[in-house]
Amino acid sequence: TAFVQGLDKDAAIKRAQETFIPLMQRNLLFWIPVQFVQFGYVDENLQIPFLSVCGLAWTIIISLFAGNAKKAVEEETEELVVEMNEASNGITAADIKMLEKEIIKAAEQESATKPKTKMLTR
């Protein structure tokens, strides 16, 4: 489902780790009572329709629980951007561009002062 929802491999693994235990708990809380009722109270000729209805209900529960993974990732990204903006303490895009220029200038000066090495050829 991660591929269908547009998640990359890392996001899919993270989502699986976060949802496995809660989903397993819901699974057990739903299917154990269903099986108890099915074998204890449902007539044998109605067991298949009973389980079909229960399966449909379970599919709806899973769908509601799963939600839209891509939307959740986008919301997390948006929250991270807000946190980064709050933590930046007034650093602007102009400050970042100026810093980039200074880094490039320093790198150019360093490469100009390094002795040139000749490549050996056969």
Phi, psi and chi 1 to 4 in degrees:
 res  aa     phi    psi   chi1   chi2   chi3   chi4
   1 THR       -  -23.8   61.0      -      -      -
   2 ALA   -62.7  -41.0      -      -      -      -
   3 PHE   -61.8  -44.4  174.8   74.6      -      -
   4 VAL   -63.5  -35.1  172.3      -      -      -
   5 GLN   -88.3    3.3  -67.0 -178.7  -20.0      -
   6 GLY    80.0   25.3      -      -      -      -
   7 LEU   -92.7  146.6  -61.6  176.9      -      -
   8 ASP   -82.1  178.8   63.7   -3.5      -      -
   9 LYS   -60.5  -46.7 -179.8 -177.5  173.5 -172.9
  10 ASP   -63.8  -42.1  -65.8  -28.8      -      -
  11 ALA   -66.1  -36.5      -      -      -      -
  12 ALA   -65.8  -42.5      -      -      -      -
  13 ILE   -65.8  -43.2  -69.1  170.7      -      -
  14 LYS   -61.4  -43.7 -179.5 -178.4  175.6 -169.1
  15 ARG   -64.5  -40.4 -176.2  162.6 -175.9  -99.8
  16 ALA   -62.7  -42.0      -      -      -      -
  17 GLN   -64.5  -36.9  -70.7  171.4  -20.6      -
  18 GLU   -76.2  -28.7  -69.3  172.9   -7.0      -
  19 THR  -103.9  -11.7   59.4      -      -      -
  20 PHE   -61.6  -53.9  178.8   75.4      -      -
  21 ILE   -62.9  -49.1  -62.5  -63.9      -      -
  22 PRO   -60.9  -37.9  -22.5   30.6      -      -
  23 LEU   -67.5  -39.6 -173.1   57.5      -      -
  24 MET   -64.9  -39.9 -154.9   53.6 -168.6      -
  25 GLN   -61.9  -45.2  -70.9  171.5  -22.0      -
  26 ARG   -62.7  -39.5  -76.6 -176.3  176.1   87.3
  27 ASN   -57.6  -50.1 -175.7   23.5      -      -
  28 LEU   -67.2  -40.5  -65.4  172.9      -      -
  29 LEU   -65.8  -25.8  -72.0  172.2      -      -
  30 PHE   -89.0  -52.9 -178.7   80.2      -      -
  31 TRP   -77.3  -29.8  -75.2  107.6      -      -
  32 ILE   -64.1  -48.6  -70.8  175.7      -      -
  33 PRO   -64.1  -35.9  -22.5   31.5      -      -
  34 VAL   -60.4  -46.2  165.4      -      -      -
  35 GLN   -65.4  -37.7  -65.7  -64.7  -48.0      -
  36 PHE   -60.4  -47.2  178.1   76.9      -      -
  37 VAL   -66.5  -43.2  170.2      -      -      -
  38 GLN   -58.3  -52.2  175.5 -158.8   -1.0      -
  39 PHE   -78.8  -25.2  -69.3  117.0      -      -
  40 GLY   -91.2  -32.0      -      -      -      -
  41 TYR  -128.7  -21.4  -59.9  103.9      -      -
  42 VAL   -87.6  132.1  176.7      -      -      -
  43 ASP   -59.9  145.7 -165.5   41.9      -      -
  44 GLU   -56.2  -39.6 -169.6  174.8  -35.4      -
  45 ASN   -76.2   -8.6   60.3  -14.4      -      -
  46 LEU  -107.0    1.6  -64.6  175.3      -      -
  47 GLN   -65.8  -40.5  -73.5 -175.7   -1.2      -
  48 ILE   -66.1  -48.8  -68.8  176.7      -      -
  49 PRO   -61.3  -36.7  -20.6   28.4      -      -
  50 PHE   -61.3  -47.3  174.2   74.4      -      -
  51 LEU   -68.0  -30.8  -75.3  179.3      -      -
  52 SER   -64.3  -44.6  -64.5      -      -      -
  53 VAL   -64.6  -41.8  170.4      -      -      -
  54 CYS   -64.7  -39.0  -68.4      -      -      -
  55 GLY   -63.0  -39.7      -      -      -      -
  56 LEU   -63.5  -44.5  178.8   61.7      -      -
  57 ALA   -61.2  -42.0      -      -      -      -
  58 TRP   -64.9  -39.4  176.3 -117.5      -      -
  59 THR   -61.3  -41.0  -58.1      -      -      -
  60 ILE   -64.8  -43.5  -68.2  169.0      -      -
  61 ILE   -60.5  -45.8  -68.8  168.6      -      -
  62 ILE   -62.8  -43.8  -80.1 -176.2      -      -
  63 SER   -61.8  -41.8  -63.5      -      -      -
  64 LEU   -66.4  -38.3  -67.5  173.1      -      -
  65 PHE   -68.9  -42.3  173.6   69.3      -      -
  66 ALA   -67.3  -45.1      -      -      -      -
  67 GLY    63.6 -158.8      -      -      -      -
  68 ASN  -102.4  108.6 -174.0  -16.0      -      -
  69 ALA   -65.6  -40.1      -      -      -      -
  70 LYS   -64.3  -40.1 -167.5  169.2 -171.6  173.6
  71 LYS   -62.5  -40.7 -176.7  178.2  177.1 -175.3
  72 ALA   -63.3  -40.5      -      -      -      -
  73 VAL   -65.6  -41.5  168.7      -      -      -
  74 GLU   -63.5  -39.5  -71.5  171.0   -1.6      -
  75 GLU   -64.9  -40.5  -71.8  172.7   -2.4      -
  76 GLU   -63.5  -40.4  -74.1  178.5   12.7      -
  77 THR   -64.2  -43.4  -56.5      -      -      -
  78 GLU   -62.1  -42.0 -174.0  176.4  -46.7      -
  79 GLU   -62.9  -39.2  -70.9  173.1    8.3      -
  80 LEU   -64.5  -41.4 -178.2   59.7      -      -
  81 VAL   -62.5  -42.9  168.2      -      -      -
  82 VAL   -62.1  -44.4  168.7      -      -      -
  83 GLU   -62.3  -40.7  -71.4  174.6   11.7      -
  84 MET   -65.6  -40.3  -71.9  174.3   65.5      -
  85 ASN   -63.2  -40.9  -74.7  -22.3      -      -
  86 GLU   -67.1  -34.3  -69.5  172.5   -6.2      -
  87 ALA   -82.2  -11.9      -      -      -      -
  88 SER   -72.9  -15.2   68.4      -      -      -
  89 ASN    54.4   44.0  -66.5  -30.6      -      -
  90 GLY    86.9   10.3      -      -      -      -
  91 ILE   -71.3  128.7  -63.9  173.6      -      -
  92 THR  -105.4  171.7   64.2      -      -      -
  93 ALA   -64.4  -34.1      -      -      -      -
  94 ALA   -64.1  -39.2      -      -      -      -
  95 ASP   -61.6  -42.3  -64.5  -26.7      -      -
  96 ILE   -65.6  -42.7  -66.4  172.1      -      -
  97 LYS   -62.8  -41.5  -70.5 -144.3  179.9 -100.1
  98 MET   -62.6  -42.4 -174.5  176.9   71.1      -
  99 LEU   -63.8  -40.4 -175.2   59.3      -      -
 100 GLU   -60.5  -44.2  -74.2  176.1  -11.7      -
 101 LYS   -61.8  -41.3  -72.6  178.7 -176.4  176.7
 102 GLU   -65.1  -39.1  -71.2  177.6   13.2      -
 103 ILE   -65.5  -44.0  -68.5  170.2      -      -
 104 ILE   -63.0  -43.6  -69.1  170.5      -      -
 105 LYS   -61.6  -44.2 -174.8  177.4  176.1 -177.7
 106 ALA   -63.6  -39.7      -      -      -      -
 107 ALA   -66.4  -38.4      -      -      -      -
 108 GLU   -66.4  -41.0  -72.0  172.1  -10.7      -
 109 GLN   -64.8  -40.3  -72.4  174.9  -10.0      -
 110 GLU   -64.9  -42.1 -176.0  179.6  -33.1      -
 111 SER   -70.6  -27.3   67.3      -      -      -
 112 ALA   -73.2  -30.3      -      -      -      -
 113 THR   -86.7  -16.6   59.4      -      -      -
 114 LYS   -72.0  142.2  -83.7 -172.6  176.4  179.2
 115 PRO   -69.4  140.2   18.8  -24.7      -      -
 116 LYS   -76.8  137.3  -56.6  -77.1 -175.5 -163.3
 117 THR  -107.2  139.2   56.9      -      -      -
 118 LYS   -89.5  142.4  -65.6 -177.0  179.1  180.0
 119 MET   -84.0  134.8  -56.0 -113.1  -45.6      -
 120 LEU   -85.9  133.2  -61.1  175.6      -      -
 121 THR  -122.0  160.1   57.9      -      -      -
 122 ARG   -84.7      -  -74.5 -176.3  177.6 -162.2
